[in-house]
Amino acid sequence: MWWLGAGLLVAAELLSGSFYLLMLALGLVAGALAAHAGLSASAQVVVAALVGTVAVLGWHLQRSRRANTQPAVQANPDVNPDIGQIVHIDAWDNDGTARIKYRGAGWTASPPDFKNTGLPGHHRIIEVRGNQLLVERIDEDRPADPR
């Protein structure tokens, strides 16, 4: 019965995508191994409950620690390789944006705070929002930061 329950939880996890069900299935597998070891029914239940609980709590702690990493958003260079790339802006439009060619396509570029509009030159991409690039001006006197 332990193996059947573990199999059902694995199947339920495949349908739902909840990794917690796999952790509970580990508890049922531990109960099955306890049964094979000849432990009493109450000991099997205790082993299954302990292993399942520890697995679920461990997975929960693992996920909460990982949540402190940088989220996968438009400004994450680990997710979007465009972040940190350098573009050249020849001129800014009156609305505070610029039309540029980047990677063979037309893009709209704008600074995040509209303070540096009107200053042509090299800019670094700091975020991508759809077909808009948020850029910051690079000081021409200093070398570019290779973020």
MODELLER restraints for C-alpha pairs under 7 A, 6 or more apart:
rsr = mdl.restraints
at = mdl.atoms
rsr.add(forms.Gaussian(group=physical.xy_distance, feature=features.Distance(at['CA:2:A'], at['CA:28:A']), mean=5.55, stdev=0.5))
rsr.add(forms.Gaussian(group=physical.xy_distance, feature=features.Distance(at['CA:2:A'], at['CA:29:A']), mean=6.53, stdev=0.5))
rsr.add(forms.Gaussian(group=physical.xy_distance, feature=features.Distance(at['CA:2:A'], at['CA:31:A']), mean=6.29, stdev=0.5))
rsr.add(forms.Gaussian(group=physical.xy_distance, feature=features.Distance(at['CA:2:A'], at['CA:32:A']), mean=4.96, stdev=0.5))
rsr.add(forms.Gaussian(group=physical.xy_distance, feature=features.Distance(at['CA:3:A'], at['CA:29:A']), mean=6.40, stdev=0.5))
rsr.add(forms.Gaussian(group=physical.xy_distance, feature=features.Distance(at['CA:3:A'], at['CA:32:A']), mean=6.17, stdev=0.5))
rsr.add(forms.Gaussian(group=physical.xy_distance, feature=features.Distance(at['CA:5:A'], at['CA:28:A']), mean=6.75, stdev=0.5))
rsr.add(forms.Gaussian(group=physical.xy_distance, feature=features.Distance(at['CA:6:A'], at['CA:25:A']), mean=4.62, stdev=0.5))
rsr.add(forms.Gaussian(group=physical.xy_distance, feature=features.Distance(at['CA:6:A'], at['CA:28:A']), mean=5.41, stdev=0.5))
rsr.add(forms.Gaussian(group=physical.xy_distance, feature=features.Distance(at['CA:6:A'], at['CA:29:A']), mean=6.17, stdev=0.5))
rsr.add(forms.Gaussian(group=physical.xy_distance, feature=features.Distance(at['CA:9:A'], at['CA:21:A']), mean=5.89, stdev=0.5))
rsr.add(forms.Gaussian(group=physical.xy_distance, feature=features.Distance(at['CA:9:A'], at['CA:22:A']), mean=6.71, stdev=0.5))
rsr.add(forms.Gaussian(group=physical.xy_distance, feature=features.Distance(at['CA:9:A'], at['CA:25:A']), mean=5.69, stdev=0.5))
rsr.add(forms.Gaussian(group=physical.xy_distance, feature=features.Distance(at['CA:10:A'], at['CA:21:A']), mean=6.87, stdev=0.5))
rsr.add(forms.Gaussian(group=physical.xy_distance, feature=features.Distance(at['CA:10:A'], at['CA:22:A']), mean=5.92, stdev=0.5))
rsr.add(forms.Gaussian(group=physical.xy_distance, feature=features.Distance(at['CA:10:A'], at['CA:25:A']), mean=6.55, stdev=0.5))
rsr.add(forms.Gaussian(group=physical.xy_distance, feature=features.Distance(at['CA:13:A'], at['CA:19:A']), mean=6.51, stdev=0.5))
rsr.add(forms.Gaussian(group=physical.xy_distance, feature=features.Distance(at['CA:13:A'], at['CA:21:A']), mean=5.54, stdev=0.5))
rsr.add(forms.Gaussian(group=physical.xy_distance, feature=features.Distance(at['CA:13:A'], at['CA:22:A']), mean=6.48, stdev=0.5))
rsr.add(forms.Gaussian(group=physical.xy_distance, feature=features.Distance(at['CA:20:A'], at['CA:56:A']), mean=6.03, stdev=0.5))
rsr.add(forms.Gaussian(group=physical.xy_distance, feature=features.Distance(at['CA:23:A'], at['CA:52:A']), mean=5.94, stdev=0.5))
rsr.add(forms.Gaussian(group=physical.xy_distance, feature=features.Distance(at['CA:23:A'], at['CA:55:A']), mean=5.22, stdev=0.5))
rsr.add(forms.Gaussian(group=physical.xy_distance, feature=features.Distance(at['CA:23:A'], at['CA:56:A']), mean=5.46, stdev=0.5))
rsr.add(forms.Gaussian(group=physical.xy_distance, feature=features.Distance(at['CA:24:A'], at['CA:52:A']), mean=4.72, stdev=0.5))
rsr.add(forms.Gaussian(group=physical.xy_distance, feature=features.Distance(at['CA:24:A'], at['CA:56:A']), mean=6.88, stdev=0.5))
rsr.add(forms.Gaussian(group=physical.xy_distance, feature=features.Distance(at['CA:26:A'], at['CA:51:A']), mean=6.99, stdev=0.5))
rsr.add(forms.Gaussian(group=physical.xy_distance, feature=features.Distance(at['CA:26:A'], at['CA:52:A']), mean=6.08, stdev=0.5))
rsr.add(forms.Gaussian(group=physical.xy_distance, feature=features.Distance(at['CA:27:A'], at['CA:48:A']), mean=4.34, stdev=0.5))
rsr.add(forms.Gaussian(group=physical.xy_distance, feature=features.Distance(at['CA:27:A'], at['CA:49:A']), mean=6.17, stdev=0.5))
rsr.add(forms.Gaussian(group=physical.xy_distance, feature=features.Distance(at['CA:27:A'], at['CA:51:A']), mean=4.74, stdev=0.5))
rsr.add(forms.Gaussian(group=physical.xy_distance, feature=features.Distance(at['CA:27:A'], at['CA:52:A']), mean=3.83, stdev=0.5))
rsr.add(forms.Gaussian(group=physical.xy_distance, feature=features.Distance(at['CA:28:A'], at['CA:48:A']), mean=5.31, stdev=0.5))
rsr.add(forms.Gaussian(group=physical.xy_distance, feature=features.Distance(at['CA:30:A'], at['CA:47:A']), mean=6.45, stdev=0.5))
rsr.add(forms.Gaussian(group=physical.xy_distance, feature=features.Distance(at['CA:30:A'], at['CA:48:A']), mean=5.38, stdev=0.5))
rsr.add(forms.Gaussian(group=physical.xy_distance, feature=features.Distance(at['CA:30:A'], at['CA:51:A']), mean=6.71, stdev=0.5))
rsr.add(forms.Gaussian(group=physical.xy_distance, feature=features.Distance(at['CA:31:A'], at['CA:44:A']), mean=4.88, stdev=0.5))
rsr.add(forms.Gaussian(group=physical.xy_distance, feature=features.Distance(at['CA:31:A'], at['CA:45:A']), mean=6.32, stdev=0.5))
rsr.add(forms.Gaussian(group=physical.xy_distance, feature=features.Distance(at['CA:31:A'], at['CA:47:A']), mean=5.80, stdev=0.5))
rsr.add(forms.Gaussian(group=physical.xy_distance, feature=features.Distance(at['CA:31:A'], at['CA:48:A']), mean=4.43, stdev=0.5))
rsr.add(forms.Gaussian(group=physical.xy_distance, feature=features.Distance(at['CA:34:A'], at['CA:44:A']), mean=5.41, stdev=0.5))
rsr.add(forms.Gaussian(group=physical.xy_distance, feature=features.Distance(at['CA:35:A'], at['CA:44:A']), mean=6.12, stdev=0.5))
rsr.add(forms.Gaussian(group=physical.xy_distance, feature=features.Distance(at['CA:70:A'], at['CA:76:A']), mean=7.00, stdev=0.5))
rsr.add(forms.Gaussian(group=physical.xy_distance, feature=features.Distance(at['CA:72:A'], at['CA:79:A']), mean=6.12, stdev=0.5))
rsr.add(forms.Gaussian(group=physical.xy_distance, feature=features.Distance(at['CA:74:A'], at['CA:80:A']), mean=6.78, stdev=0.5))
rsr.add(forms.Gaussian(group=physical.xy_distance, feature=features.Distance(at['CA:74:A'], at['CA:127:A']), mean=5.50, stdev=0.5))
rsr.add(forms.Gaussian(group=physical.xy_distance, feature=features.Distance(at['CA:74:A'], at['CA:128:A']), mean=5.25, stdev=0.5))
rsr.add(forms.Gaussian(group=physical.xy_distance, feature=features.Distance(at['CA:74:A'], at['CA:129:A']), mean=6.44, stdev=0.5))
rsr.add(forms.Gaussian(group=physical.xy_distance, feature=features.Distance(at['CA:75:A'], at['CA:83:A']), mean=6.58, stdev=0.5))
rsr.add(forms.Gaussian(group=physical.xy_distance, feature=features.Distance(at['CA:75:A'], at['CA:126:A']), mean=6.12, stdev=0.5))
rsr.add(forms.Gaussian(group=physical.xy_distance, feature=features.Distance(at['CA:75:A'], at['CA:127:A']), mean=4.40, stdev=0.5))
rsr.add(forms.Gaussian(group=physical.xy_distance, feature=features.Distance(at['CA:75:A'], at['CA:128:A']), mean=6.63, stdev=0.5))
rsr.add(forms.Gaussian(group=physical.xy_distance, feature=features.Distance(at['CA:77:A'], at['CA:83:A']), mean=5.11, stdev=0.5))
rsr.add(forms.Gaussian(group=physical.xy_distance, feature=features.Distance(at['CA:82:A'], at['CA:125:A']), mean=6.88, stdev=0.5))
rsr.add(forms.Gaussian(group=physical.xy_distance, feature=features.Distance(at['CA:83:A'], at['CA:125:A']), mean=5.25, stdev=0.5))
rsr.add(forms.Gaussian(group=physical.xy_distance, feature=features.Distance(at['CA:83:A'], at['CA:126:A']), mean=5.35, stdev=0.5))
rsr.add(forms.Gaussian(group=physical.xy_distance, feature=features.Distance(at['CA:83:A'], at['CA:127:A']), mean=6.11, stdev=0.5))
rsr.add(forms.Gaussian(group=physical.xy_distance, feature=features.Distance(at['CA:84:A'], at['CA:124:A']), mean=5.58, stdev=0.5))
rsr.add(forms.Gaussian(group=physical.xy_distance, feature=features.Distance(at['CA:84:A'], at['CA:125:A']), mean=5.18, stdev=0.5))
rsr.add(forms.Gaussian(group=physical.xy_distance, feature=features.Distance(at['CA:84:A'], at['CA:126:A']), mean=6.07, stdev=0.5))
rsr.add(forms.Gaussian(group=physical.xy_distance, feature=features.Distance(at['CA:84:A'], at['CA:146:A']), mean=6.82, stdev=0.5))
rsr.add(forms.Gaussian(group=physical.xy_distance, feature=features.Distance(at['CA:84:A'], at['CA:147:A']), mean=5.30, stdev=0.5))
rsr.add(forms.Gaussian(group=physical.xy_distance, feature=features.Distance(at['CA:85:A'], at['CA:124:A']), mean=5.66, stdev=0.5))
rsr.add(forms.Gaussian(group=physical.xy_distance, feature=features.Distance(at['CA:85:A'], at['CA:125:A']), mean=5.57, stdev=0.5))
rsr.add(forms.Gaussian(group=physical.xy_distance, feature=features.Distance(at['CA:86:A'], at['CA:122:A']), mean=6.53, stdev=0.5))
rsr.add(forms.Gaussian(group=physical.xy_distance, feature=features.Distance(at['CA:86:A'], at['CA:123:A']), mean=5.61, stdev=0.5))
rsr.add(forms.Gaussian(group=physical.xy_distance, feature=features.Distance(at['CA:86:A'], at['CA:124:A']), mean=4.57, stdev=0.5))
rsr.add(forms.Gaussian(group=physical.xy_distance, feature=features.Distance(at['CA:86:A'], at['CA:125:A']), mean=6.36, stdev=0.5))
rsr.add(forms.Gaussian(group=physical.xy_distance, feature=features.Distance(at['CA:87:A'], at['CA:122:A']), mean=5.73, stdev=0.5))
rsr.add(forms.Gaussian(group=physical.xy_distance, feature=features.Distance(at['CA:87:A'], at['CA:123:A']), mean=5.36, stdev=0.5))
rsr.add(forms.Gaussian(group=physical.xy_distance, feature=features.Distance(at['CA:87:A'], at['CA:124:A']), mean=6.28, stdev=0.5))
rsr.add(forms.Gaussian(group=physical.xy_distance, feature=features.Distance(at['CA:88:A'], at['CA:121:A']), mean=5.48, stdev=0.5))
rsr.add(forms.Gaussian(group=physical.xy_distance, feature=features.Distance(at['CA:88:A'], at['CA:122:A']), mean=4.47, stdev=0.5))
rsr.add(forms.Gaussian(group=physical.xy_distance, feature=features.Distance(at['CA:88:A'], at['CA:123:A']), mean=6.07, stdev=0.5))
rsr.add(forms.Gaussian(group=physical.xy_distance, feature=features.Distance(at['CA:89:A'], at['CA:100:A']), mean=6.51, stdev=0.5))
rsr.add(forms.Gaussian(group=physical.xy_distance, feature=features.Distance(at['CA:89:A'], at['CA:120:A']), mean=5.25, stdev=0.5))
rsr.add(forms.Gaussian(group=physical.xy_distance, feature=features.Distance(at['CA:89:A'], at['CA:121:A']), mean=5.31, stdev=0.5))
rsr.add(forms.Gaussian(group=physical.xy_distance, feature=features.Distance(at['CA:89:A'], at['CA:122:A']), mean=6.32, stdev=0.5))
rsr.add(forms.Gaussian(group=physical.xy_distance, feature=features.Distance(at['CA:90:A'], at['CA:120:A']), mean=5.15, stdev=0.5))
rsr.add(forms.Gaussian(group=physical.xy_distance, feature=features.Distance(at['CA:90:A'], at['CA:121:A']), mean=6.33, stdev=0.5))
rsr.add(forms.Gaussian(group=physical.xy_distance, feature=features.Distance(at['CA:91:A'], at['CA:98:A']), mean=6.60, stdev=0.5))
rsr.add(forms.Gaussian(group=physical.xy_distance, feature=features.Distance(at['CA:91:A'], at['CA:118:A']), mean=6.77, stdev=0.5))
rsr.add(forms.Gaussian(group=physical.xy_distance, feature=features.Distance(at['CA:91:A'], at['CA:120:A']), mean=5.43, stdev=0.5))
rsr.add(forms.Gaussian(group=physical.xy_distance, feature=features.Distance(at['CA:92:A'], at['CA:98:A']), mean=4.68, stdev=0.5))
rsr.add(forms.Gaussian(group=physical.xy_distance, feature=features.Distance(at['CA:92:A'], at['CA:117:A']), mean=6.37, stdev=0.5))
rsr.add(forms.Gaussian(group=physical.xy_distance, feature=features.Distance(at['CA:92:A'], at['CA:118:A']), mean=5.28, stdev=0.5))
rsr.add(forms.Gaussian(group=physical.xy_distance, feature=features.Distance(at['CA:96:A'], at['CA:110:A']), mean=6.57, stdev=0.5))
rsr.add(forms.Gaussian(group=physical.xy_distance, feature=features.Distance(at['CA:96:A'], at['CA:114:A']), mean=6.57, stdev=0.5))
rsr.add(forms.Gaussian(group=physical.xy_distance, feature=features.Distance(at['CA:96:A'], at['CA:117:A']), mean=5.73, stdev=0.5))
rsr.add(forms.Gaussian(group=physical.xy_distance, feature=features.Distance(at['CA:97:A'], at['CA:108:A']), mean=6.49, stdev=0.5))
rsr.add(forms.Gaussian(group=physical.xy_distance, feature=features.Distance(at['CA:97:A'], at['CA:109:A']), mean=5.54, stdev=0.5))
rsr.add(forms.Gaussian(group=physical.xy_distance, feature=features.Distance(at['CA:97:A'], at['CA:110:A']), mean=4.70, stdev=0.5))
rsr.add(forms.Gaussian(group=physical.xy_distance, feature=features.Distance(at['CA:98:A'], at['CA:108:A']), mean=5.69, stdev=0.5))
rsr.add(forms.Gaussian(group=physical.xy_distance, feature=features.Distance(at['CA:98:A'], at['CA:109:A']), mean=5.05, stdev=0.5))
rsr.add(forms.Gaussian(group=physical.xy_distance, feature=features.Distance(at['CA:98:A'], at['CA:110:A']), mean=6.43, stdev=0.5))
rsr.add(forms.Gaussian(group=physical.xy_distance, feature=features.Distance(at['CA:99:A'], at['CA:106:A']), mean=6.74, stdev=0.5))
rsr.add(forms.Gaussian(group=physical.xy_distance, feature=features.Distance(at['CA:99:A'], at['CA:107:A']), mean=5.78, stdev=0.5))
rsr.add(forms.Gaussian(group=physical.xy_distance, feature=features.Distance(at['CA:99:A'], at['CA:108:A']), mean=4.84, stdev=0.5))
rsr.add(forms.Gaussian(group=physical.xy_distance, feature=features.Distance(at['CA:99:A'], at['CA:109:A']), mean=6.22, stdev=0.5))
rsr.add(forms.Gaussian(group=physical.xy_distance, feature=features.Distance(at['CA:100:A'], at['CA:106:A']), mean=5.75, stdev=0.5))
rsr.add(forms.Gaussian(group=physical.xy_distance, feature=features.Distance(at['CA:100:A'], at['CA:107:A']), mean=5.39, stdev=0.5))
rsr.add(forms.Gaussian(group=physical.xy_distance, feature=features.Distance(at['CA:100:A'], at['CA:108:A']), mean=6.39, stdev=0.5))
rsr.add(forms.Gaussian(group=physical.xy_distance, feature=features.Distance(at['CA:100:A'], at['CA:109:A']), mean=6.86, stdev=0.5))
rsr.add(forms.Gaussian(group=physical.xy_distance, feature=features.Distance(at['CA:101:A'], at['CA:107:A']), mean=6.13, stdev=0.5))
rsr.add(forms.Gaussian(group=physical.xy_distance, feature=features.Distance(at['CA:107:A'], at['CA:131:A']), mean=5.81, stdev=0.5))
rsr.add(forms.Gaussian(group=physical.xy_distance, feature=features.Distance(at['CA:107:A'], at['CA:132:A']), mean=5.96, stdev=0.5))
rsr.add(forms.Gaussian(group=physical.xy_distance, feature=features.Distance(at['CA:107:A'], at['CA:133:A']), mean=6.93, stdev=0.5))
rsr.add(forms.Gaussian(group=physical.xy_distance, feature=features.Distance(at['CA:108:A'], at['CA:131:A']), mean=6.59, stdev=0.5))
rsr.add(forms.Gaussian(group=physical.xy_distance, feature=features.Distance(at['CA:108:A'], at['CA:132:A']), mean=4.77, stdev=0.5))
rsr.add(forms.Gaussian(group=physical.xy_distance, feature=features.Distance(at['CA:108:A'], at['CA:133:A']), mean=6.12, stdev=0.5))
rsr.add(forms.Gaussian(group=physical.xy_distance, feature=features.Distance(at['CA:109:A'], at['CA:132:A']), mean=5.67, stdev=0.5))
rsr.add(forms.Gaussian(group=physical.xy_distance, feature=features.Distance(at['CA:109:A'], at['CA:133:A']), mean=4.66, stdev=0.5))
rsr.add(forms.Gaussian(group=physical.xy_distance, feature=features.Distance(at['CA:109:A'], at['CA:134:A']), mean=5.81, stdev=0.5))
rsr.add(forms.Gaussian(group=physical.xy_distance, feature=features.Distance(at['CA:109:A'], at['CA:135:A']), mean=6.53, stdev=0.5))
rsr.add(forms.Gaussian(group=physical.xy_distance, feature=features.Distance(at['CA:110:A'], at['CA:133:A']), mean=6.37, stdev=0.5))
rsr.add(forms.Gaussian(group=physical.xy_distance, feature=features.Distance(at['CA:110:A'], at['CA:134:A']), mean=5.08, stdev=0.5))
rsr.add(forms.Gaussian(group=physical.xy_distance, feature=features.Distance(at['CA:110:A'], at['CA:135:A']), mean=5.97, stdev=0.5))
rsr.add(forms.Gaussian(group=physical.xy_distance, feature=features.Distance(at['CA:111:A'], at['CA:117:A']), mean=6.89, stdev=0.5))
rsr.add(forms.Gaussian(group=physical.xy_distance, feature=features.Distance(at['CA:111:A'], at['CA:134:A']), mean=5.26, stdev=0.5))
rsr.add(forms.Gaussian(group=physical.xy_distance, feature=features.Distance(at['CA:111:A'], at['CA:135:A']), mean=4.96, stdev=0.5))
rsr.add(forms.Gaussian(group=physical.xy_distance, feature=features.Distance(at['CA:111:A'], at['CA:136:A']), mean=5.81, stdev=0.5))
rsr.add(forms.Gaussian(group=physical.xy_distance, feature=features.Distance(at['CA:112:A'], at['CA:134:A']), mean=5.76, stdev=0.5))
rsr.add(forms.Gaussian(group=physical.xy_distance, feature=features.Distance(at['CA:112:A'], at['CA:135:A']), mean=6.85, stdev=0.5))
rsr.add(forms.Gaussian(group=physical.xy_distance, feature=features.Distance(at['CA:122:A'], at['CA:137:A']), mean=6.26, stdev=0.5))
rsr.add(forms.Gaussian(group=physical.xy_distance, feature=features.Distance(at['CA:122:A'], at['CA:138:A']), mean=5.78, stdev=0.5))
rsr.add(forms.Gaussian(group=physical.xy_distance, feature=features.Distance(at['CA:123:A'], at['CA:135:A']), mean=5.77, stdev=0.5))
rsr.add(forms.Gaussian(group=physical.xy_distance, feature=features.Distance(at['CA:123:A'], at['CA:136:A']), mean=5.29, stdev=0.5))
rsr.add(forms.Gaussian(group=physical.xy_distance, feature=features.Distance(at['CA:123:A'], at['CA:137:A']), mean=4.32, stdev=0.5))
rsr.add(forms.Gaussian(group=physical.xy_distance, feature=features.Distance(at['CA:123:A'], at['CA:138:A']), mean=5.22, stdev=0.5))
rsr.add(forms.Gaussian(group=physical.xy_distance, feature=features.Distance(at['CA:124:A'], at['CA:135:A']), mean=5.29, stdev=0.5))
rsr.add(forms.Gaussian(group=physical.xy_distance, feature=features.Distance(at['CA:124:A'], at['CA:136:A']), mean=5.35, stdev=0.5))
rsr.add(forms.Gaussian(group=physical.xy_distance, feature=features.Distance(at['CA:124:A'], at['CA:137:A']), mean=6.39, stdev=0.5))
rsr.add(forms.Gaussian(group=physical.xy_distance, feature=features.Distance(at['CA:124:A'], at['CA:138:A']), mean=6.56, stdev=0.5))
rsr.add(forms.Gaussian(group=physical.xy_distance, feature=features.Distance(at['CA:125:A'], at['CA:133:A']), mean=6.32, stdev=0.5))
rsr.add(forms.Gaussian(group=physical.xy_distance, feature=features.Distance(at['CA:125:A'], at['CA:134:A']), mean=5.86, stdev=0.5))
rsr.add(forms.Gaussian(group=physical.xy_distance, feature=features.Distance(at['CA:125:A'], at['CA:135:A']), mean=4.45, stdev=0.5))
rsr.add(forms.Gaussian(group=physical.xy_distance, feature=features.Distance(at['CA:125:A'], at['CA:136:A']), mean=6.66, stdev=0.5))
rsr.add(forms.Gaussian(group=physical.xy_distance, feature=features.Distance(at['CA:126:A'], at['CA:134:A']), mean=5.68, stdev=0.5))
rsr.add(forms.Gaussian(group=physical.xy_distance, feature=features.Distance(at['CA:126:A'], at['CA:135:A']), mean=5.45, stdev=0.5))
rsr.add(forms.Gaussian(group=physical.xy_distance, feature=features.Distance(at['CA:126:A'], at['CA:136:A']), mean=6.85, stdev=0.5))
rsr.add(forms.Gaussian(group=physical.xy_distance, feature=features.Distance(at['CA:127:A'], at['CA:133:A']), mean=6.04, stdev=0.5))
rsr.add(forms.Gaussian(group=physical.xy_distance, feature=features.Distance(at['CA:127:A'], at['CA:134:A']), mean=5.06, stdev=0.5))
rsr.add(forms.Gaussian(group=physical.xy_distance, feature=features.Distance(at['CA:128:A'], at['CA:134:A']), mean=6.18, stdev=0.5))
rsr.add(forms.Gaussian(group=physical.xy_distance, feature=features.Distance(at['CA:138:A'], at['CA:144:A']), mean=6.60, stdev=0.5))
